[in-house]
Structure formats: C-alpha cells, structure tokens
C-alpha cells in the first residue's frame, strides 16, 4: 500500500468515526453528552476535510 493509499484510508476512517459519533449523539439522552459527541464529530469532520483538501499537509 502506498503512502497516498494509507493517507486516503486514514481520512476515510476519520469520516466514518465522525459519522458514528453523530449517530451516537442522536441517541444520547443527556444534553451535555449529546453536545460533547457532536462537538467531537464536528472536529473530526473538519480535520478530515482539511486533510483531504491539503493532501495531508496541515498549514502552520
């Protein structure tokens, strides 16, 4: 597997985890837990989006 393939797989894993967190947030009854899960999912989505746009190079 090439570095590009590994990177793409990693980005895909991040997106899948964010989706699972969103689903867990929808099932959470506690508002604080729901917010925490949604925030974590949003951060992962943003990180995966930035990684995909920058080809894995994070701006400083």
Steps between C-alpha positions, in 0.01 A plus 500: 500500500638840403520801728216663306284189547576493872419870529171457314409208724576709808280787379220252429535354850472848650182565301349168606580568865342845473187344354481247786542781752216693336278192523594450864420867567154455353437208737643675808237608748727723706529845336859545619603163357319576173685832470836338582450230236384751239800724571739208468335392174521855365872523583568168327300605194690828480833324544420246229377775268817702549716191456324413177532853363866538597609152405589433861713810543367709787566874470696650786 
